Amino acid sequence: METETTNEFYDINTETYLLLRDEPFFGVVSRHINKTASTAVPTAGVRVNKETSQFEMIYNPKFFLGLTLAERADVLKHEFWHIINEHVTGRLPSEGMTKMWNIATDLAINSHLPNIPKMACVPGSGPFAKYPKGLAAEQYFEMLKEDEQFKPKDGEGEGEGTPDTMDDHSGWSEQDGGMDNTTNEIAKEGLKEALKKAAEEANRSNNWGSIPADVRKQIMERLNPTVDWRKMLRYFIKTSKRCDKSSTVRRINKRFPRIHAGKKVNRIANIAISIDQSGSVSDEMLALFFTELNELANLATFTVIPFDTRVDANLVYVWKKGKKHVWERVMCGGTDFNAPTKYVNEGDFDGHIVLTDMQAPKPVASACSRMWMSDKANAASPYFKTNEVVVPVGK
C-alpha cells in the first residue's frame, strides 16, 4: 500500500473526538493508531507501518467527505475492529490472504455496525441476504466457500461475482508475505496495552458504547486469558517438594572423595488436598479434579481431607504415589475453611490445596503454601479476599 499525501481539505484527526464521543473504548484505541490522509486508497485501510512498528490507518479524504457523520464513525470502528481482531497481523486461514477471507472479516465486523455505508459487505443484505449476523470471520469464510454465487467457473481463483470490500485490504498482503515478525509483534504488544487502557476506561465510565455484551466478553477474555488450571496444579505440586538429604557410601562425596560419605537427595512432597463436601461443589468439578490427580499421583503423596464444617479423621486417607482413586461424597453440610486449615497446620505438609466453591468466611493463616481451586464463577467472585492463588477449574 503506497502512501500519497493529499491536499483535499479534510483531517479526520480533528473530527475523531466528535465521531467517537459516545464510544470511550474506541476513543482510547483511536489515540494509539496513526491516521494518514492519502489518495493511494479509494476509501480507507489499515496496516502495520514498517518504519514505526505501529498500526496505521490510511484514509481518502474525498471518501470521508461523502459520508454522513454516523457513517464516518462506523467506518472508523470498522477499521479499528480489523486491528483489534488481528486481521492485519496474521489471523489467517490455511489458504492465506484471499479476497474471500477479506470479505469474511468484513462480514464479521459489519454485523455490529448499523451505519456502515451501503457499499459494504453486510450479513442479511444484498448477496449476503441469507447470511446470519454475529458469526466469526472463520464461520463466514466456510459459508463463502460453499456459496455457489462466489464459486469460480473454472474451479480456480475467485468467483467472478465475488463483490469488492468497502475498505482497502492491500496492506495486509505485505504483513502476510514478508513483514518482519518482530515488527508485527511490537505492534501487537502496543495494541494489547491500548486495549487494556480502553477496557479500563469503558469499565470506569460504565459505558462500552455500541459494543455488544458477547463481544465485550471476548475482549476481556483476551486481556485476561484463562489460566490453565492443570498446569497450575502441577506447578504447585512440583514447587512444594522439599529436599531431604541423607548420607550414603554409594555416592561419592565431591568435596572429600573416599573420606566422607556422599549425600543422597530424596525429593518428596506431601500435599494436603482438602475437598469441600457442600452440595454447591459440582460433581463435574470433582470429577475433573480427581482425573487430574490420578495423572499427578506419581509426583507426590496426597492426603485427601474431606470437610464441611469439620474434619472427620476417619474419612481422611493417604493417596500414595502411583495409586488411582475415584471421587465420592462422604459428608454433607455447610462449609468452614478453618476446619481443614487447622488439621493441616497440625500435620507435616508441604502444601495445601483446597477444592471449594469459595463461599465461606476467610480462614486462619496456613502454615504451608495454600492454593484455592474453584469453578470459574466463584473463583472470580469469592466470599472473601485473599492474596493466595485462586485458580478456576474448568474444561
Helices and strands as residue ranges (DSSP letters): H 12-19, H 24-31, E 34-37, E 44-49, E 54-59, H 61-65, H 69-84, H 99-110, G 126-128, H 137-146, G 148-150, H 170-177, H 181-205, H 213-223, H 229-239, E 242-252, E 261-268, E 270-276, H 283-296, E 301-307, G 313-315, E 317-319, H 338-345, E 351-355, E 369-375, H 376-380, E 389-393
